């Protein structure tokens, strides 16, 4: 992905005002796995598109992702991102908000600069707008859930679809659009991305409790510590008897400085209810739906195999 790193540098180099563009360059050059650009490229490869045009939509969706990170960090009061100070911590809230706004605008510009026909640009820009808005909707639902006692599993799944899965799906579909794939193939690759995204998020929820810090890459039990209503918690509430439900509610509503005890007690209830196994089953369910989407694509078998392997890596990583 060296080409995209150079592209990002060119977008902010020597631009003024410095306090607007330096934070943008800072977050774009702070690393990350570049999953989104890779998905755009993967779709272009699968649908036999022109890889020389990939840079613009690939950069666009990665920039959109980083815009959401700048604003999420402000809302979460997060001091670190990828091992470095977050933008609002390094500068301040006002600069971070404005830089995020500018980055979102620049992301759309990348779509409009793609060297292709006008009809394709309109379709890509429409998808970009839809994805941007749905991510905002998902973030608002997530914020609303913090103070709500009426969060169902169905509402939670819809929230993570909007907040997480639509971005991955959008990356795949924008590559399909640029490659002039059929409408059916565009829909199937989009749905593949949705199902993979849901599986990824549920895996993240699972690993927060049933993993170790080396595998997970961050503190174990962070969701429990912050009283986050994850899939595991909501499923446990649904399956729990009265005593277990009262205990779960107590730990998630009563301030506690004894995190070790809290984590131990909550995990114990999860274990009693077999929540880890039930969550693994749900992850496999979404992986199977993703595989179904792949098998509906009118592409070479070697590409189908590549996508299926990508989806099945999720199930293989479940402990």
MOBEL-V558699 format. One record per residue. N is the residue number from 1. SS is DSSP state (hx for helix, st for strand, lp for the rest). PSI is psi in whole degrees, -180 to 180 (999 if undefined). NEAR is the number of other C-alpha atoms within 8 Angstrom. Layout:
BEGIN
n=N ss=SS psi=PSI near=NEAR
n=N ss=SS psi=PSI near=NEAR
END
This chain:
BEGIN
n=1 ss=lp psi=23 near=5
n=2 ss=hx psi=-35 near=5
n=3 ss=hx psi=-36 near=7
n=4 ss=hx psi=-30 near=9
n=5 ss=hx psi=-43 near=9
n=6 ss=hx psi=-37 near=8
n=7 ss=hx psi=-44 near=8
n=8 ss=hx psi=-41 near=12
n=9 ss=hx psi=-38 near=10
n=10 ss=hx psi=-22 near=7
n=11 ss=hx psi=-24 near=7
n=12 ss=hx psi=-10 near=11
n=13 ss=lp psi=128 near=7
n=14 ss=lp psi=15 near=4
n=15 ss=lp psi=147 near=7
n=16 ss=lp psi=155 near=7
n=17 ss=lp psi=142 near=6
n=18 ss=hx psi=-38 near=7
n=19 ss=hx psi=-8 near=8
n=20 ss=hx psi=-45 near=12
n=21 ss=hx psi=-28 near=12
n=22 ss=hx psi=-44 near=9
n=23 ss=hx psi=-34 near=12
n=24 ss=hx psi=-48 near=12
n=25 ss=hx psi=-37 near=13
n=26 ss=hx psi=-49 near=9
n=27 ss=hx psi=-35 near=10
n=28 ss=hx psi=-29 near=10
n=29 ss=lp psi=11 near=9
n=30 ss=lp psi=11 near=8
n=31 ss=lp psi=-148 near=8
n=32 ss=lp psi=163 near=5
n=33 ss=lp psi=-12 near=4
n=34 ss=lp psi=39 near=9
n=35 ss=hx psi=-41 near=6
n=36 ss=hx psi=-48 near=12
n=37 ss=hx psi=-36 near=13
n=38 ss=hx psi=-37 near=9
n=39 ss=hx psi=-39 near=12
n=40 ss=hx psi=-48 near=16
n=41 ss=hx psi=-40 near=12
n=42 ss=hx psi=-44 near=10
n=43 ss=hx psi=-40 near=12
n=44 ss=hx psi=-40 near=16
n=45 ss=hx psi=-47 near=9
n=46 ss=hx psi=-40 near=10
n=47 ss=lp psi=17 near=11
n=48 ss=lp psi=44 near=7
n=49 ss=lp psi=-175 near=12
n=50 ss=lp psi=104 near=8
n=51 ss=hx psi=-22 near=8
n=52 ss=hx psi=-17 near=5
n=53 ss=hx psi=-2 near=8
n=54 ss=hx psi=-29 near=12
n=55 ss=hx psi=-38 near=9
n=56 ss=hx psi=-55 near=11
n=57 ss=hx psi=-33 near=14
n=58 ss=hx psi=-46 near=14
n=59 ss=hx psi=-41 near=13
n=60 ss=hx psi=-51 near=14
n=61 ss=hx psi=-30 near=14
n=62 ss=hx psi=-38 near=11
n=63 ss=hx psi=-40 near=13
n=64 ss=hx psi=-44 near=12
n=65 ss=hx psi=-46 near=9
n=66 ss=hx psi=-32 near=10
n=67 ss=hx psi=-45 near=12
n=68 ss=hx psi=-34 near=9
n=69 ss=hx psi=-42 near=8
n=70 ss=hx psi=-48 near=14
n=71 ss=hx psi=-36 near=11
n=72 ss=hx psi=-41 near=8
n=73 ss=hx psi=-34 near=12
n=74 ss=hx psi=-47 near=11
n=75 ss=hx psi=-36 near=7
n=76 ss=hx psi=-5 near=6
n=77 ss=lp psi=38 near=6
n=78 ss=lp psi=125 near=9
n=79 ss=lp psi=-26 near=8
n=80 ss=st psi=148 near=8
n=81 ss=st psi=120 near=8
n=82 ss=lp psi=37 near=7
n=83 ss=lp psi=5 near=5
n=84 ss=st psi=163 near=7
n=85 ss=st psi=140 near=9
n=86 ss=lp psi=162 near=12
n=87 ss=hx psi=-45 near=12
n=88 ss=hx psi=-29 near=13
n=89 ss=hx psi=-41 near=9
n=90 ss=hx psi=-36 near=7
n=91 ss=lp psi=-103 near=9
n=92 ss=lp psi=175 near=9
n=93 ss=hx psi=-46 near=9
n=94 ss=hx psi=-44 near=7
n=95 ss=hx psi=-40 near=11
n=96 ss=hx psi=-43 near=15
n=97 ss=hx psi=-47 near=10
n=98 ss=hx psi=-41 near=9
n=99 ss=hx psi=-39 near=12
n=100 ss=hx psi=-44 near=13
n=101 ss=hx psi=-44 near=9
n=102 ss=hx psi=-39 near=9
n=103 ss=hx psi=-40 near=12
n=104 ss=hx psi=-40 near=11
n=105 ss=hx psi=-43 near=8
n=106 ss=hx psi=-34 near=10
n=107 ss=hx psi=-43 near=13
n=108 ss=hx psi=-38 near=11
n=109 ss=hx psi=-37 near=9
n=110 ss=hx psi=-40 near=12
n=111 ss=hx psi=-45 near=13
n=112 ss=hx psi=-22 near=8
n=113 ss=lp psi=-7 near=7
n=114 ss=lp psi=126 near=10
n=115 ss=lp psi=80 near=5
n=116 ss=lp psi=-177 near=7
n=117 ss=lp psi=159 near=6
n=118 ss=hx psi=-39 near=6
n=119 ss=hx psi=-41 near=6
n=120 ss=hx psi=-41 near=11
n=121 ss=hx psi=-43 near=12
n=122 ss=hx psi=-43 near=8
n=123 ss=hx psi=-42 near=9
n=124 ss=hx psi=-41 near=12
n=125 ss=hx psi=-37 near=11
n=126 ss=hx psi=-43 near=8
n=127 ss=hx psi=-42 near=10
n=128 ss=hx psi=-47 near=11
n=129 ss=hx psi=-43 near=8
n=130 ss=hx psi=-45 near=8
n=131 ss=hx psi=-45 near=11
n=132 ss=hx psi=-47 near=9
n=133 ss=hx psi=-41 near=8
n=134 ss=hx psi=-35 near=11
n=135 ss=hx psi=-42 near=13
n=136 ss=hx psi=-41 near=9
n=137 ss=hx psi=-44 near=11
n=138 ss=hx psi=-41 near=15
n=139 ss=hx psi=-40 near=11
n=140 ss=hx psi=-42 near=8
n=141 ss=hx psi=-43 near=9
n=142 ss=hx psi=-43 near=9
n=143 ss=hx psi=-42 near=8
n=144 ss=hx psi=-37 near=8
n=145 ss=hx psi=-26 near=10
n=146 ss=hx psi=-33 near=8
n=147 ss=lp psi=15 near=6
n=148 ss=lp psi=141 near=7
n=149 ss=lp psi=7 near=5
n=150 ss=lp psi=40 near=4
n=151 ss=lp psi=116 near=10
n=152 ss=lp psi=166 near=7
n=153 ss=hx psi=-40 near=9
n=154 ss=hx psi=-43 near=6
n=155 ss=hx psi=-38 near=8
n=156 ss=hx psi=-44 near=11
n=157 ss=hx psi=-41 near=10
n=158 ss=hx psi=-38 near=9
n=159 ss=hx psi=-46 near=13
n=160 ss=hx psi=-26 near=12
n=161 ss=hx psi=-47 near=13
n=162 ss=hx psi=-45 near=13
n=163 ss=hx psi=-33 near=14
n=164 ss=hx psi=-52 near=13
n=165 ss=hx psi=-35 near=15
n=166 ss=hx psi=-27 near=15
n=167 ss=hx psi=-47 near=13
n=168 ss=hx psi=-42 near=13
n=169 ss=hx psi=-40 near=15
n=170 ss=hx psi=-39 near=13
n=171 ss=hx psi=-43 near=14
n=172 ss=hx psi=-42 near=15
n=173 ss=hx psi=-36 near=14
n=174 ss=hx psi=-35 near=12
n=175 ss=hx psi=-37 near=17
n=176 ss=hx psi=-40 near=16
n=177 ss=hx psi=-47 near=12
n=178 ss=hx psi=-30 near=12
n=179 ss=lp psi=4 near=11
n=180 ss=lp psi=39 near=9
n=181 ss=lp psi=160 near=10
n=182 ss=lp psi=159 near=6
n=183 ss=hx psi=-39 near=6
n=184 ss=hx psi=-45 near=7
n=185 ss=hx psi=-37 near=12
n=186 ss=hx psi=-43 near=12
n=187 ss=hx psi=-41 near=9
n=188 ss=hx psi=-41 near=12
n=189 ss=hx psi=-32 near=15
n=190 ss=hx psi=-47 near=12
n=191 ss=hx psi=-34 near=11
n=192 ss=hx psi=-47 near=14
n=193 ss=hx psi=-39 near=15
n=194 ss=hx psi=-48 near=13
n=195 ss=hx psi=-38 near=13
n=196 ss=hx psi=-42 near=13
n=197 ss=hx psi=-41 near=14
n=198 ss=hx psi=-42 near=15
n=199 ss=hx psi=-42 near=14
n=200 ss=hx psi=-46 near=10
n=201 ss=hx psi=-40 near=10
n=202 ss=hx psi=-35 near=11
n=203 ss=hx psi=-40 near=12
n=204 ss=hx psi=-43 near=8
n=205 ss=hx psi=-43 near=12
n=206 ss=hx psi=-46 near=12
n=207 ss=hx psi=-22 near=11
n=208 ss=lp psi=-24 near=13
n=209 ss=lp psi=-43 near=9
n=210 ss=lp psi=65 near=8
n=211 ss=lp psi=-164 near=11
n=212 ss=lp psi=164 near=8
n=213 ss=hx psi=-29 near=9
n=214 ss=hx psi=-46 near=6
n=215 ss=hx psi=-43 near=6
n=216 ss=hx psi=-30 near=11
n=217 ss=lp psi=2 near=6
n=218 ss=lp psi=178 near=6
n=219 ss=lp psi=133 near=8
n=220 ss=lp psi=141 near=11
n=221 ss=lp psi=12 near=9
n=222 ss=hx psi=-36 near=8
n=223 ss=hx psi=-40 near=11
n=224 ss=hx psi=-42 near=11
n=225 ss=hx psi=-39 near=10
n=226 ss=lp psi=12 near=6
n=227 ss=lp psi=36 near=8
n=228 ss=lp psi=134 near=8
n=229 ss=lp psi=84 near=11
n=230 ss=lp psi=177 near=9
n=231 ss=hx psi=-41 near=12
n=232 ss=hx psi=-45 near=13
n=233 ss=hx psi=-47 near=9
n=234 ss=hx psi=-38 near=12
n=235 ss=hx psi=-40 near=10
n=236 ss=hx psi=-43 near=13
n=237 ss=hx psi=-38 near=9
n=238 ss=hx psi=-36 near=6
n=239 ss=hx psi=-17 near=7
n=240 ss=lp psi=151 near=10
n=241 ss=lp psi=179 near=6
n=242 ss=hx psi=-44 near=6
n=243 ss=hx psi=-46 near=7
n=244 ss=hx psi=-40 near=9
n=245 ss=hx psi=-42 near=11
n=246 ss=hx psi=-41 near=8
n=247 ss=hx psi=-43 near=8
n=248 ss=hx psi=-46 near=11
n=249 ss=hx psi=-40 near=8
n=250 ss=hx psi=-51 near=8
n=251 ss=hx psi=-28 near=11
n=252 ss=hx psi=-2 near=8
n=253 ss=hx psi=-16 near=7
n=254 ss=lp psi=124 near=6
n=255 ss=lp psi=134 near=5
n=256 ss=lp psi=136 near=7
n=257 ss=lp psi=-9 near=4
n=258 ss=lp psi=79 near=6
n=259 ss=hx psi=-39 near=8
n=260 ss=hx psi=-44 near=6
n=261 ss=hx psi=-44 near=7
n=262 ss=hx psi=-49 near=12
n=263 ss=hx psi=-44 near=11
n=264 ss=hx psi=-44 near=8
n=265 ss=hx psi=-43 near=8
n=266 ss=hx psi=-45 near=11
n=267 ss=hx psi=-35 near=9
n=268 ss=hx psi=-41 near=8
n=269 ss=hx psi=-43 near=11
n=270 ss=hx psi=-43 near=13
n=271 ss=hx psi=-44 near=9
n=272 ss=hx psi=-34 near=7
n=273 ss=lp psi=2 near=9
n=274 ss=lp psi=34 near=8
n=275 ss=hx psi=-36 near=12
n=276 ss=hx psi=-43 near=11
n=277 ss=hx psi=-42 near=7
n=278 ss=hx psi=-36 near=8
n=279 ss=hx psi=-40 near=12
n=280 ss=hx psi=-40 near=11
n=281 ss=hx psi=-40 near=8
n=282 ss=hx psi=-38 near=9
n=283 ss=hx psi=-46 near=15
n=284 ss=hx psi=-35 near=10
n=285 ss=hx psi=-46 near=8
n=286 ss=hx psi=-34 near=12
n=287 ss=hx psi=-43 near=15
n=288 ss=hx psi=-38 near=8
n=289 ss=hx psi=-37 near=10
n=290 ss=hx psi=-42 near=15
n=291 ss=hx psi=-40 near=12
n=292 ss=hx psi=-45 near=8
n=293 ss=hx psi=-42 near=12
n=294 ss=hx psi=-43 near=13
n=295 ss=hx psi=-13 near=7
n=296 ss=lp psi=-10 near=8
n=297 ss=lp psi=144 near=11
n=298 ss=lp psi=66 near=5
n=299 ss=lp psi=172 near=8
n=300 ss=lp psi=149 near=7
n=301 ss=hx psi=-34 near=6
n=302 ss=hx psi=-34 near=6
n=303 ss=hx psi=-36 near=9
n=304 ss=hx psi=-44 near=12
n=305 ss=hx psi=-40 near=8
n=306 ss=hx psi=-44 near=8
n=307 ss=hx psi=-41 near=10
n=308 ss=hx psi=-42 near=11
n=309 ss=hx psi=-39 near=8
n=310 ss=hx psi=-44 near=8
n=311 ss=hx psi=-40 near=12
n=312 ss=hx psi=-18 near=9
n=313 ss=hx psi=-31 near=8
n=314 ss=hx psi=-52 near=13
n=315 ss=hx psi=-37 near=11
n=316 ss=hx psi=-27 near=7
n=317 ss=lp psi=-7 near=6
n=318 ss=lp psi=131 near=7
n=319 ss=lp psi=999 near=5
END
